[in-house]
Amino acid sequence: MCRGSALWLMRRALAGGADQFEILPCRSPVRRERYPQITDEACMAAMQLVLPDGRVLSGADAAPEIIRRIPRWRWLAGAFALPGVRPLSRRAYAWIARNRMKLSCSVSPR
C-alpha cells in the first residue's frame, strides 16, 4: 500500500505558490476537531474543500476551486464552465476516487 502518495502528489502540485491551502488527512484529530461538520465517511469518499466563508465543496465540485487557486493551473479552471464538463468531471472523479490507491501508487515517489 502506498500511504501518503496522494498527499505527495497534491503537495507537488501546490509547490508552485498556492500557499493558501492546508492539507489535512481525513483521519487526523486536527481535521476532526477543526471541521466537525465533515464526517469521516464523507472525507473518505471524496476530497473536501473548506472555503474561507465556511462552505464545503466535495469531490469534483471542489476541483475547479482548487485549480483556480493554483497559479500554474489557474487557466484550466475556466474549462469547468463549458457545457457538459461538470457532469463528465463528476463521473471521472468518481472513477478516480474508486481507484485512488492504485493510481496514487503508480505516481508515488520511489
Beta strands, then each sheet from edge to edge (+ up, - down):
strand 1: 48-50
strand 2: 56-58
sheet 1: 1+ 2-
end
